[in-house]
Each structure stands twice: as structure tokens, then as C-alpha cells.
């Protein structure tokens, strides 16, 4: 094992031995190189002659570039063409941490890490897998989950999903979750929570959130060592009252010394910047301090350095320009209102058309991009194909559930979507 990895491991063990035990074998070996090329290049920065950089420069010292690229982006060449640091640019890391505190007021006075920039959330989740997953580890997760978790977690790391039932009646199946959490002691537990949930578009009520937090704390008090991953891709898109508006990270970040909370989020959905591919990993644990977090950040950045090197400089720069724009908050609020209005159309349609329940029933939903309907005596795949061929309507099918992305449909087309769904069901049933 590299000496620099050993140094980070020593810091983590001294600060919180549980965090060290949660690391995977790869996570224990991970480090960000302070020596070598990066260190030598940093030392040469600002020198008259700098032959260390792995880039090409113009005669004036600026990044070499094609005019046909420069003219399309209104930023200085340094903000477009240079490599960003593997940790991410310092300004956007600080700004995103500020956002986390502002959007989660209950986090006030709690110490969390500085976010590390990833190539959006999928990459962020993959990095977390490298950091914490060993082969045959089990991941406690809802039975209604984003199918890409199979590719991100199960296949590359050889982990197993330990599924609990997502819903009971009109809300979460808290008892099913509790049975997975309160069953053993002194063992490593990996928990993945995704709210607002993809595919169902559900966020816990305030009471459900309290129950989840209570269960996790009880599990930790039994001696279990937990890493709780918060996939907050759709954070902020909550449309109903009495729903838990903050991230569960807010409570978990200092819940117990045995609970390491990891928030994976980003500009992808929060800022409607899907193609920018900018995400963040942030750590929180009770008693965590700057030394512990710096060690975790260094390991995270080392894994990023060893895979994609760094996230896009130009995307980070464009986002920082947007965050400095006085119209940013107003424009973001307008987009939220658009999505909320589409959500409300769906709610109204389902309330007005009780006849739909003969063929499909909505699963609980209150947030995010999606909602799901559970089919009644209709084949899911046959329905999907019929909607494509005869109704020019595309939906996602898995098991006996259809996912509908109301986020991607104009309000005036949403009634037609449900009428097509109902009519196609009738046709198949007959």
C-alpha cells in the first residue's frame, strides 16, 4: 500500500475507527498524490519557464485553442480549456457547500466536508462504490429503485441488493425498512436512500422522515456500522405540504459516531443542466472534523484522478457564472413552478377519473419528475408496445409498473397521456 494511503488511513483511524472499517479494500488503498507530477507542477506555477504542464499554450502563455470553439463560449480561455482540479474547482466547491447549508437550515452549526466535484451523480455513486463496497456486501434499498443502480453497483462491485418494500397503503412501508435495519449488531450496513425517489416520485412525510432517522439511529446504537448514501438527484422538487423538505443528510450528518452520511447531488436536476455532468459528494458524521473530512476528500479525489482525472472545467465555470447572476434564483423558481403545475394536473386527473382504477392505480407520489401506476390485469410490456405503435406515446415499463415522466410533458398533453393509457388498457383487456 502506498505511503500516502497509509497516512490518510492513520488520520481516519485516529479520528473515527468506524469510518475506516466502512472503507472497502480499494477505499483503504485510495489516495490523492501529493508528490510526483502534480506536486512538481504546482511548485513550478508562476515560473518564467514552466515545462511541467501537460497542455499546449499560445505564445502569450494562454491555453492553445481553436477560435471556432472559443467564439461559442463567452468565458475566458482559462475557464474553458484548462484542466480542473480532481477535487473540483475551489469556488464551486465552496459555493455548493454554501447551497447545502442554505437549502437545509437544520444543518446549521453542523460540520460537513467540502463537496468534491464528480462527473454528475452516476459517476459520484460509482466513486462511492469504489470507496466503500467490497464484493458480496449487501446494500439495503427499496424494491422500487433506479435501474441504473444495477450497472453502477451490482455488476462492477459484486454487491447484493437487500430489498425492502417501498410502500404500504398510501405511504412508505416503514416496518419493512425497520426489519432490514434492526436485525443484527456489530456489522457493516450499507443503506441507499433516494428521495424524491426515481421511479415513484415520492418523498417521505415529516413523520416518515423522523421514523427513518430513528431506525437508523437505533441500528447504530446496536453496534452496527452504517454508511447511508443519500441519492439527492431530485432534491428540492417537493410539491406538497407536510413533506420533509430538507435532505435526510441534514439529520444523519451528526446522528451517531457509527453513521457516515454521504450526500450525492448535483446541478443535473437542481439547475436543469443535465448535459453539464456536474455532481458532488459530501460527507457528514457525528464528531467529524476538518482532518477527517480532508482525508475522505483526498481519497475521493484520488479515485476521481484515477478514473476521469477531473470533471469539466467549462461546465463548472458556466455554473459559477449562473450562480453569480442576480436572476438565477428567480429563473430557477419559475422552472420549479412549471414542474409543480404539471404535477398538479396529474393529481387532478387521477382525482376526476376514478374509472382509471379498473386498469391502473397510482403509487404514492408527491415530488420529483415521475409518478408510477400499478397495472391491474394488464401485461406491462404489451401495453408499452401498444402505446408506441397505436398511440404515439412512450412510457417506461418494469414489472407490473408503468413510470410516467410528467416533467417532460406539456400540461396540455398530460390528459391525453392518461386517456391513451386508459384506452390502451381497455383494448388489451378485451
TITI-716439 format. One line per field, with one value per residue (C-alpha): residue number from 1; z, x, y; residue in three letters. Coordinates in Angstrom, 3 decimals, decimal comma, always signed. Example, Ala and Ser with C-alpha at 12.3 -4.5 7.8 and 13.67 -1.06 7.14 Angstrom:
// TITI-716439
k 1 / 2 .
Z +7,800 / +7,140 .
X +12,300 / +13,670 .
Y -4,500 / -1,060 .
r ALA / SER .
// end
This chain:
// TITI-716439
k 1 / 2 / 3 / 4 / 5 / 6 / 7 / 8 / 9 / 10 / 11 / 12 / 13 / 14 / 15 / 16 / 17 / 18 / 19 / 20 / 21 / 22 / 23 / 24 / 25 / 26 / 27 / 28 / 29 / 30 / 31 / 32 / 33 / 34 / 35 / 36 / 37 / 38 / 39 / 40 / 41 / 42 / 43 / 44 / 45 / 46 / 47 / 48 / 49 / 50 / 51 / 52 / 53 / 54 / 55 / 56 / 57 / 58 / 59 / 60 / 61 / 62 / 63 / 64 / 65 / 66 / 67 / 68 / 69 / 70 / 71 / 72 / 73 / 74 / 75 / 76 / 77 / 78 / 79 / 80 / 81 / 82 / 83 / 84 / 85 / 86 / 87 / 88 / 89 / 90 / 91 / 92 / 93 / 94 / 95 / 96 / 97 / 98 / 99 / 100 / 101 / 102 / 103 / 104 / 105 / 106 / 107 / 108 / 109 / 110 / 111 / 112 / 113 / 114 / 115 / 116 / 117 / 118 / 119 / 120 / 121 / 122 / 123 / 124 / 125 / 126 / 127 / 128 / 129 / 130 / 131 / 132 / 133 / 134 / 135 / 136 / 137 / 138 / 139 / 140 / 141 / 142 / 143 / 144 / 145 / 146 / 147 / 148 / 149 / 150 / 151 / 152 / 153 / 154 / 155 / 156 / 157 / 158 / 159 / 160 / 161 / 162 / 163 / 164 / 165 / 166 / 167 / 168 / 169 / 170 / 171 / 172 / 173 / 174 / 175 / 176 / 177 / 178 / 179 / 180 / 181 / 182 / 183 / 184 / 185 / 186 / 187 / 188 / 189 / 190 / 191 / 192 / 193 / 194 / 195 / 196 / 197 / 198 / 199 / 200 / 201 / 202 / 203 / 204 / 205 / 206 / 207 / 208 / 209 / 210 / 211 / 212 / 213 / 214 / 215 / 216 / 217 / 218 / 219 / 220 / 221 / 222 / 223 / 224 / 225 / 226 / 227 / 228 / 229 / 230 / 231 / 232 / 233 / 234 / 235 / 236 / 237 / 238 / 239 / 240 / 241 / 242 / 243 / 244 / 245 / 246 / 247 / 248 / 249 / 250 / 251 / 252 / 253 / 254 / 255 / 256 / 257 / 258 / 259 / 260 / 261 / 262 / 263 / 264 / 265 / 266 / 267 / 268 / 269 / 270 / 271 / 272 / 273 / 274 / 275 / 276 / 277 / 278 / 279 / 280 / 281 / 282 / 283 / 284 / 285 / 286 / 287 / 288 / 289 / 290 / 291 / 292 / 293 / 294 / 295 / 296 / 297 / 298 / 299 / 300 / 301 / 302 / 303 / 304 / 305 / 306 / 307 / 308 / 309 / 310 / 311 / 312 / 313 / 314 / 315 / 316 / 317 / 318 / 319 / 320 / 321 / 322 / 323 / 324 / 325 / 326 / 327 / 328 / 329 / 330 / 331 / 332 / 333 / 334 / 335 / 336 / 337 / 338 / 339 / 340 / 341 / 342 / 343 / 344 / 345 / 346 / 347 / 348 / 349 / 350 / 351 / 352 / 353 / 354 / 355 / 356 / 357 / 358 / 359 / 360 / 361 / 362 / 363 / 364 / 365 / 366 / 367 / 368 / 369 / 370 / 371 / 372 / 373 / 374 / 375 / 376 / 377 / 378 / 379 / 380 / 381 / 382 / 383 / 384 / 385 / 386 / 387 / 388 / 389 / 390 / 391 / 392 / 393 / 394 / 395 / 396 / 397 / 398 / 399 / 400 / 401 / 402 / 403 / 404 / 405 / 406 / 407 / 408 / 409 / 410 / 411 / 412 / 413 / 414 / 415 / 416 / 417 / 418 / 419 / 420 / 421 / 422 / 423 / 424 / 425 / 426 / 427 / 428 / 429 / 430 .
Z +0,000 / -0,887 / +1,962 / +1,191 / +1,508 / +4,840 / +6,081 / +5,197 / +6,811 / +10,023 / +10,175 / +9,601 / +12,192 / +14,779 / +14,125 / +13,765 / +13,552 / +12,295 / +9,141 / +8,462 / +8,901 / +6,438 / +3,710 / +1,058 / +0,316 / -2,638 / -0,439 / +2,026 / -0,799 / -2,305 / -2,005 / -3,863 / -4,835 / -3,038 / -4,591 / -8,213 / -11,295 / -9,649 / -6,805 / -9,090 / -11,483 / -8,598 / -7,430 / -10,935 / -11,186 / -11,994 / -13,061 / -16,185 / -17,874 / -16,920 / -18,779 / -16,366 / -17,705 / -19,827 / -22,024 / -25,062 / -24,845 / -27,223 / -27,493 / -24,925 / -22,388 / -22,581 / -23,343 / -27,011 / -28,595 / -31,748 / -32,467 / -33,685 / -30,141 / -28,265 / -30,128 / -28,913 / -25,198 / -23,555 / -20,938 / -20,677 / -22,156 / -18,687 / -17,624 / -20,686 / -21,829 / -18,761 / -16,621 / -13,489 / -10,260 / -9,430 / -6,287 / -8,446 / -8,697 / -5,292 / -5,990 / -6,956 / -4,061 / -1,600 / -3,322 / -3,316 / +0,375 / +0,955 / -1,043 / +1,075 / +4,261 / +2,804 / +1,468 / +4,691 / +7,592 / +10,177 / +9,151 / +10,729 / +13,038 / +11,921 / +10,378 / +6,992 / +4,375 / +1,447 / -1,578 / -4,128 / -7,763 / -9,825 / -13,383 / -12,249 / -9,900 / -11,723 / -11,508 / -7,918 / -6,953 / -8,724 / -6,758 / -3,525 / -4,612 / -5,030 / -1,658 / +0,419 / -1,363 / -1,114 / -3,066 / -1,551 / +0,592 / +0,831 / +0,013 / +1,736 / -0,851 / -1,772 / -4,160 / -6,423 / -7,485 / -10,438 / -12,676 / -13,330 / -9,779 / -11,241 / -13,577 / -11,088 / -8,058 / -8,599 / -11,706 / -11,040 / -7,281 / -6,892 / -4,150 / -3,480 / -3,109 / +0,065 / -0,872 / +1,414 / +0,350 / -0,724 / +0,102 / +2,348 / +1,599 / +0,834 / +2,363 / +2,986 / +4,407 / +7,479 / +9,117 / +6,123 / +6,274 / +10,024 / +9,675 / +7,419 / +9,796 / +13,282 / +12,900 / +13,782 / +15,693 / +15,140 / +11,377 / +8,406 / +6,822 / +3,557 / +3,073 / -0,074 / +0,210 / -2,882 / -2,301 / -4,287 / -5,497 / -9,049 / -10,316 / -7,986 / -7,318 / -3,577 / -0,670 / +2,972 / +5,049 / +8,102 / +10,314 / +7,944 / +7,822 / +11,626 / +11,634 / +9,137 / +11,197 / +14,423 / +12,882 / +11,581 / +14,994 / +16,761 / +14,364 / +15,124 / +18,861 / +18,491 / +17,337 / +13,596 / +11,467 / +8,792 / +5,655 / +4,472 / +0,887 / +0,032 / -3,707 / -3,799 / -7,571 / -7,466 / -4,277 / -3,850 / -6,159 / -3,499 / -4,299 / -1,252 / +2,341 / +5,284 / +3,210 / +4,534 / +2,553 / +3,593 / +2,727 / +5,245 / +5,206 / +7,472 / +10,403 / +9,531 / +9,257 / +13,049 / +14,131 / +15,615 / +15,504 / +13,761 / +10,912 / +7,972 / +5,789 / +2,168 / +0,117 / -3,644 / -5,513 / -8,282 / -10,783 / -13,142 / -11,997 / -9,398 / -12,024 / -15,123 / -16,512 / -17,452 / -20,099 / -17,888 / -15,875 / -12,622 / -9,335 / -5,785 / -2,950 / +0,606 / +3,878 / +7,365 / +10,645 / +14,330 / +15,621 / +12,126 / +11,809 / +9,092 / +9,329 / +8,928 / +6,085 / +4,333 / +4,386 / +2,899 / +0,296 / -0,668 / -1,124 / -3,170 / -5,361 / -5,792 / -7,174 / -9,491 / -10,598 / -11,395 / -13,487 / -15,292 / -13,945 / -13,294 / -14,139 / -16,873 / -16,285 / -18,661 / -17,053 / -13,572 / -14,845 / -16,559 / -13,397 / -11,279 / -13,728 / -13,366 / -9,559 / -9,658 / -11,896 / -9,955 / -11,922 / -11,008 / -8,086 / -9,904 / -13,041 / -11,033 / -9,160 / -12,449 / -13,630 / -10,323 / -10,711 / -14,207 / -12,891 / -9,951 / -12,256 / -14,339 / -11,165 / -10,128 / -13,471 / -12,880 / -9,374 / -10,679 / -13,488 / -11,148 / -8,756 / -11,543 / -13,376 / -10,892 / -13,806 / -14,456 / -11,349 / -13,195 / -15,135 / -13,242 / -9,825 / -8,891 / -6,439 / -3,844 / -5,319 / -4,239 / -5,782 / -8,398 / -12,112 / -12,111 / -10,929 / -11,336 / -11,922 / -10,989 / -13,638 / -12,943 / -15,077 / -17,996 / -19,296 / -18,827 / -21,861 / -24,179 / -23,008 / -23,604 / -27,161 / -27,932 / -26,694 / -29,001 / -32,125 / -31,939 / -29,664 / -30,371 / -26,627 / -24,847 / -21,244 / -19,130 / -18,099 / -15,377 / -13,730 / -13,416 / -13,069 / -15,615 / -14,968 / -16,361 / -16,566 / -16,223 / -16,076 / -19,808 / -20,984 / -21,675 / -19,442 / -22,319 / -23,311 / -19,855 / -20,116 / -23,469 / -21,921 / -19,355 / -21,852 / -24,129 / -21,210 / -20,234 / -23,786 / -24,464 / -21,255 / -22,287 / -25,681 / -24,191 / -21,573 / -24,237 .
X +0,000 / +1,278 / +2,707 / +0,279 / -2,706 / -1,337 / -1,085 / -4,740 / -5,780 / -3,986 / -5,823 / -9,184 / -8,496 / -7,475 / -10,494 / -13,138 / -12,236 / -15,740 / -15,227 / -12,025 / -13,871 / -16,527 / -13,930 / -13,603 / -10,227 / -9,951 / -11,030 / -8,243 / -5,700 / -7,020 / -5,069 / -4,576 / -0,912 / +0,767 / +4,099 / +5,010 / +3,777 / +1,013 / +3,211 / +6,103 / +3,775 / +2,272 / +5,738 / +6,561 / +3,417 / +4,235 / +7,820 / +9,197 / +9,733 / +7,268 / +7,832 / +5,729 / +2,201 / +0,525 / -1,127 / -0,198 / -0,012 / -0,135 / +2,902 / +1,322 / +1,115 / -2,653 / -4,173 / -3,804 / -7,256 / -9,313 / -11,141 / -14,154 / -14,519 / -13,748 / -16,333 / -19,138 / -18,479 / -18,349 / -15,734 / -12,011 / -9,843 / -8,579 / -12,152 / -12,746 / -9,676 / -7,522 / -7,929 / -9,989 / -8,544 / -9,537 / -11,248 / -13,184 / -12,673 / -12,379 / -15,002 / -17,774 / -16,940 / -17,334 / -20,484 / -22,118 / -21,379 / -22,990 / -26,017 / -26,291 / -26,378 / -28,854 / -31,220 / -31,065 / -31,453 / -31,398 / -27,788 / -26,738 / -23,688 / -23,071 / -19,666 / -19,647 / -16,970 / -16,282 / -18,051 / -15,878 / -16,912 / -17,851 / -18,974 / -22,610 / -24,387 / -23,866 / -20,116 / -20,455 / -22,314 / -19,693 / -16,925 / -18,810 / -18,965 / -15,189 / -14,709 / -16,977 / -18,172 / -16,490 / -17,609 / -20,677 / -21,555 / -25,312 / -26,982 / -30,314 / -32,518 / -36,179 / -37,694 / -38,608 / -35,274 / -33,495 / -32,464 / -29,025 / -28,074 / -27,695 / -24,966 / -23,403 / -23,284 / -24,196 / -22,154 / -18,854 / -18,618 / -20,410 / -22,710 / -26,173 / -29,330 / -31,261 / -34,725 / -37,409 / -40,951 / -41,285 / -44,943 / -47,710 / -51,033 / -50,584 / -47,118 / -43,751 / -43,518 / -41,562 / -41,894 / -40,299 / -37,368 / -37,054 / -36,831 / -33,790 / -32,106 / -32,850 / -31,828 / -28,129 / -25,421 / -21,758 / -21,917 / -21,406 / -24,612 / -24,880 / -28,128 / -29,161 / -31,974 / -33,219 / -35,737 / -37,531 / -37,495 / -36,881 / -39,114 / -42,023 / -41,629 / -42,132 / -40,557 / -41,219 / -43,663 / -42,238 / -43,351 / -41,917 / -38,598 / -38,464 / -39,133 / -36,338 / -33,884 / -34,996 / -34,494 / -31,021 / -30,025 / -31,339 / -29,367 / -26,214 / -26,834 / -26,955 / -23,349 / -23,935 / -21,590 / -23,572 / -22,862 / -26,042 / -25,910 / -28,343 / -29,007 / -30,403 / -30,603 / -34,063 / -33,529 / -35,819 / -38,595 / -41,271 / -44,835 / -46,995 / -47,284 / -46,235 / -43,420 / -39,873 / -38,331 / -34,696 / -32,320 / -32,159 / -28,426 / -29,300 / -30,133 / -27,803 / -24,684 / -24,304 / -26,687 / -24,183 / -20,479 / -21,427 / -23,303 / -21,390 / -23,782 / -22,824 / -24,775 / -24,569 / -26,252 / -25,593 / -26,582 / -28,014 / -31,620 / -31,365 / -30,199 / -31,685 / -28,189 / -28,279 / -25,556 / -23,114 / -22,480 / -21,568 / -22,270 / -20,916 / -20,012 / -20,288 / -19,586 / -21,016 / -20,611 / -21,033 / -17,730 / -16,331 / -13,712 / -11,626 / -8,858 / -11,209 / -13,078 / -9,866 / -8,698 / -12,003 / -11,917 / -8,362 / -9,311 / -12,345 / -10,286 / -7,688 / -10,314 / -11,545 / -7,954 / -7,560 / -10,731 / -11,787 / -8,972 / -11,397 / -14,847 / -15,422 / -13,785 / -16,122 / -19,250 / -18,091 / -17,242 / -20,601 / -22,419 / -20,442 / -21,392 / -25,037 / -24,826 / -23,481 / -26,327 / -28,926 / -31,701 / -30,580 / -32,984 / -35,951 / -35,380 / -34,962 / -38,200 / -40,087 / -38,895 / -39,979 / -43,448 / -43,714 / -42,972 / -45,319 / -48,154 / -47,666 / -47,678 / -50,959 / -52,547 / -51,696 / -53,190 / -56,387 / -56,778 / -56,465 / -58,991 / -61,500 / -61,214 / -61,937 / -62,690 / -58,953 / -58,584 / -60,139 / -56,890 / -54,226 / -53,745 / -51,247 / -48,496 / -47,900 / -46,165 / -45,634 / -42,396 / -39,670 / -40,048 / -42,095 / -45,105 / -45,925 / -49,091 / -49,533 / -51,363 / -54,416 / -54,614 / -52,764 / -49,374 / -46,873 / -44,688 / -47,628 / -49,147 / -45,897 / -45,631 / -49,282 / -48,881 / -45,891 / -47,420 / -51,027 / -50,953 / -47,566 / -46,949 / -43,789 / -43,674 / -41,256 / -42,297 / -40,809 / -42,570 / -46,215 / -45,479 / -45,506 / -43,371 / -44,633 / -42,309 / -44,722 / -41,656 / -41,146 / -44,736 / -46,509 / -49,533 / -51,976 / -50,727 / -50,975 / -54,745 / -54,116 / -51,347 / -53,744 / -56,563 / -54,182 / -53,087 / -56,679 / -57,798 / -54,825 / -55,540 / -59,151 / -58,055 / -55,650 / -58,158 / -60,770 .
Y +0,000 / +3,470 / +5,534 / +8,372 / +5,995 / +4,771 / +8,354 / +9,013 / +5,732 / +6,675 / +10,003 / +8,316 / +5,602 / +8,173 / +10,390 / +7,670 / +3,982 / +3,136 / +5,198 / +3,273 / -0,037 / +1,116 / +1,674 / -1,000 / -2,566 / -0,198 / +2,710 / +1,922 / +1,990 / +5,232 / +8,481 / +11,734 / +12,112 / +14,991 / +14,004 / +13,352 / +15,197 / +17,208 / +18,404 / +19,328 / +21,155 / +23,143 / +24,167 / +25,433 / +27,543 / +31,173 / +30,489 / +32,192 / +28,841 / +26,115 / +22,863 / +20,785 / +21,250 / +18,599 / +21,211 / +23,301 / +27,091 / +30,019 / +32,312 / +34,652 / +31,803 / +31,341 / +27,915 / +26,922 / +26,819 / +26,851 / +30,089 / +28,110 / +26,749 / +29,961 / +32,024 / +29,754 / +30,315 / +33,731 / +32,842 / +33,476 / +30,678 / +29,703 / +28,904 / +26,763 / +24,879 / +24,197 / +21,083 / +21,494 / +20,033 / +16,445 / +17,766 / +20,245 / +23,985 / +25,598 / +28,272 / +25,875 / +23,526 / +26,391 / +27,647 / +24,210 / +23,751 / +27,159 / +25,976 / +22,816 / +24,878 / +27,392 / +24,737 / +22,701 / +25,168 / +22,363 / +21,707 / +25,000 / +24,676 / +21,077 / +20,349 / +18,645 / +18,085 / +20,341 / +18,807 / +17,019 / +17,522 / +14,454 / +13,851 / +14,108 / +11,725 / +8,428 / +8,916 / +10,103 / +6,941 / +4,837 / +6,568 / +5,840 / +2,205 / +2,165 / +3,828 / +1,602 / -1,564 / -4,933 / -7,968 / -9,640 / -6,615 / -6,075 / -2,773 / -2,099 / -0,448 / -0,019 / -2,557 / +0,383 / +1,820 / +3,447 / +0,561 / +2,092 / +1,068 / -2,434 / -1,188 / +1,220 / -1,090 / -4,743 / -5,542 / -3,731 / -4,350 / -7,668 / -6,398 / -7,762 / -5,664 / -6,394 / -5,133 / -3,784 / -2,930 / +0,704 / +1,276 / +0,141 / +1,790 / +5,479 / +5,855 / +4,257 / +0,766 / +1,821 / -1,592 / -3,319 / -0,883 / -1,381 / -5,172 / -4,761 / -2,336 / -3,735 / -7,352 / -7,747 / -5,960 / -5,161 / -5,448 / -3,176 / -1,943 / -0,022 / +1,890 / +3,752 / +6,315 / +8,141 / +10,955 / +12,250 / +8,693 / +7,570 / +5,975 / +6,762 / +10,493 / +10,041 / +11,935 / +10,975 / +12,926 / +14,686 / +11,799 / +9,172 / +11,018 / +11,047 / +7,309 / +6,617 / +8,650 / +6,923 / +3,477 / +4,327 / +5,664 / +2,560 / +0,372 / +2,360 / +2,129 / -1,667 / -1,513 / -1,649 / +0,445 / +2,245 / +4,155 / +5,886 / +7,123 / +9,899 / +9,985 / +13,519 / +13,857 / +15,490 / +17,456 / +20,477 / +19,299 / +18,753 / +19,847 / +19,080 / +20,290 / +18,125 / +16,619 / +16,579 / +19,434 / +19,070 / +16,256 / +13,410 / +14,184 / +17,117 / +14,821 / +11,960 / +14,140 / +14,210 / +11,456 / +8,981 / +8,136 / +4,865 / +6,566 / +8,017 / +10,028 / +10,622 / +13,149 / +12,677 / +15,523 / +17,995 / +20,603 / +17,974 / +18,270 / +21,026 / +23,530 / +21,856 / +21,269 / +17,590 / +17,723 / +19,628 / +16,445 / +18,180 / +16,427 / +16,496 / +14,111 / +15,466 / +13,620 / +14,070 / +12,159 / +12,991 / +14,344 / +14,757 / +17,480 / +19,109 / +16,500 / +13,531 / +15,180 / +16,247 / +12,620 / +11,401 / +14,179 / +13,207 / +9,558 / +10,585 / +12,900 / +10,161 / +7,793 / +10,547 / +11,252 / +7,558 / +7,347 / +10,544 / +12,783 / +15,653 / +16,968 / +19,533 / +22,923 / +24,747 / +23,264 / +24,295 / +27,784 / +28,221 / +27,179 / +29,627 / +32,398 / +31,379 / +31,356 / +34,916 / +36,073 / +38,131 / +36,400 / +32,880 / +32,341 / +33,869 / +31,799 / +28,613 / +29,293 / +29,679 / +26,274 / +24,758 / +26,295 / +24,810 / +21,329 / +21,792 / +22,837 / +19,682 / +17,613 / +19,244 / +18,392 / +14,727 / +14,856 / +16,463 / +13,946 / +10,986 / +12,514 / +13,206 / +9,879 / +7,134 / +4,806 / +4,551 / +2,398 / -0,526 / -0,892 / +1,062 / +2,601 / +5,308 / +4,533 / +7,277 / +10,343 / +13,948 / +15,229 / +14,901 / +14,170 / +10,980 / +9,070 / +5,391 / +3,436 / -0,211 / -2,184 / -4,349 / -7,498 / -5,885 / -7,014 / -4,192 / -4,817 / -5,419 / -2,147 / -0,252 / -1,592 / -0,823 / +2,754 / +3,199 / +1,730 / +2,923 / +5,984 / +7,573 / +7,518 / +6,411 / +5,195 / +3,149 / -0,356 / -2,561 / -5,468 / -4,557 / -0,853 / +1,973 / +5,078 / +8,378 / +11,405 / +14,311 / +16,553 / +16,039 / +16,654 / +19,934 / +20,422 / +20,277 / +16,797 / +15,217 / +14,462 / +12,798 / +10,678 / +9,235 / +8,786 / +6,890 / +4,755 / +4,005 / +3,278 / +1,002 / -0,915 / -1,421 / -2,663 / -5,194 / -6,318 / -7,015 .
r UNK / UNK / UNK / UNK / UNK / UNK / UNK / UNK / UNK / UNK / UNK / UNK / UNK / UNK / UNK / UNK / UNK / UNK / UNK / UNK / UNK / UNK / UNK / UNK / UNK / UNK / UNK / UNK / UNK / UNK / UNK / UNK / UNK / UNK / UNK / UNK / UNK / UNK / UNK / UNK / UNK / UNK / UNK / UNK / UNK / UNK / UNK / UNK / UNK / UNK / UNK / UNK / UNK / UNK / UNK / UNK / UNK / UNK / UNK / UNK / UNK / UNK / UNK / UNK / UNK / UNK / UNK / UNK / UNK / UNK / UNK / UNK / UNK / UNK / UNK / UNK / UNK / UNK / UNK / UNK / UNK / UNK / UNK / UNK / UNK / UNK / UNK / UNK / UNK / UNK / UNK / UNK / UNK / UNK / UNK / UNK / UNK / UNK / UNK / UNK / UNK / UNK / UNK / UNK / UNK / UNK / UNK / UNK / UNK / UNK / UNK / UNK / UNK / UNK / UNK / UNK / UNK / UNK / UNK / UNK / UNK / UNK / UNK / UNK / UNK / UNK / UNK / UNK / UNK / UNK / UNK / UNK / UNK / UNK / UNK / UNK / UNK / UNK / UNK / UNK / UNK / UNK / UNK / UNK / UNK / UNK / UNK / UNK / UNK / UNK / UNK / UNK / UNK / UNK / UNK / UNK / UNK / UNK / UNK / UNK / UNK / UNK / UNK / UNK / UNK / UNK / UNK / UNK / UNK / UNK / UNK / UNK / UNK / UNK / UNK / UNK / UNK / UNK / UNK / UNK / UNK / UNK / UNK / UNK / UNK / UNK / UNK / UNK / UNK / UNK / UNK / UNK / UNK / UNK / UNK / UNK / UNK / UNK / UNK / UNK / UNK / UNK / UNK / UNK / UNK / UNK / UNK / UNK / UNK / UNK / UNK / UNK / UNK / UNK / UNK / UNK / UNK / UNK / UNK / UNK / UNK / UNK / UNK / UNK / UNK / UNK / UNK / UNK / UNK / UNK / UNK / UNK / UNK / UNK / UNK / UNK / UNK / UNK / UNK / UNK / UNK / UNK / UNK / UNK / UNK / UNK / UNK / UNK / UNK / UNK / UNK / UNK / UNK / UNK / UNK / UNK / UNK / UNK / UNK / UNK / UNK / UNK / UNK / UNK / UNK / UNK / UNK / UNK / UNK / UNK / UNK / UNK / UNK / UNK / UNK / UNK / UNK / UNK / UNK / UNK / UNK / UNK / UNK / UNK / UNK / UNK / UNK / UNK / UNK / UNK / UNK / UNK / UNK / UNK / UNK / UNK / UNK / UNK / UNK / UNK / UNK / UNK / UNK / UNK / UNK / UNK / UNK / UNK / UNK / UNK / UNK / UNK / UNK / UNK / UNK / UNK / UNK / UNK / UNK / UNK / UNK / UNK / UNK / UNK / UNK / UNK / UNK / UNK / UNK / UNK / UNK / UNK / UNK / UNK / UNK / UNK / UNK / UNK / UNK / UNK / UNK / UNK / UNK / UNK / UNK / UNK / UNK / UNK / UNK / UNK / UNK / UNK / UNK / UNK / UNK / UNK / UNK / UNK / UNK / UNK / UNK / UNK / UNK / UNK / UNK / UNK / UNK / UNK / UNK / UNK / UNK / UNK / UNK / UNK / UNK / UNK / UNK / UNK / UNK / UNK / UNK / UNK / UNK / UNK / UNK / UNK / UNK / UNK / UNK / UNK / UNK / UNK / UNK / UNK / UNK / UNK / UNK / UNK / UNK / UNK / UNK / UNK / UNK / UNK / UNK / UNK / UNK / UNK / UNK / UNK / UNK / UNK / UNK / UNK / UNK / UNK / UNK / UNK / UNK / UNK / UNK / UNK / UNK / UNK / UNK / UNK / UNK / UNK / UNK / UNK .
// end
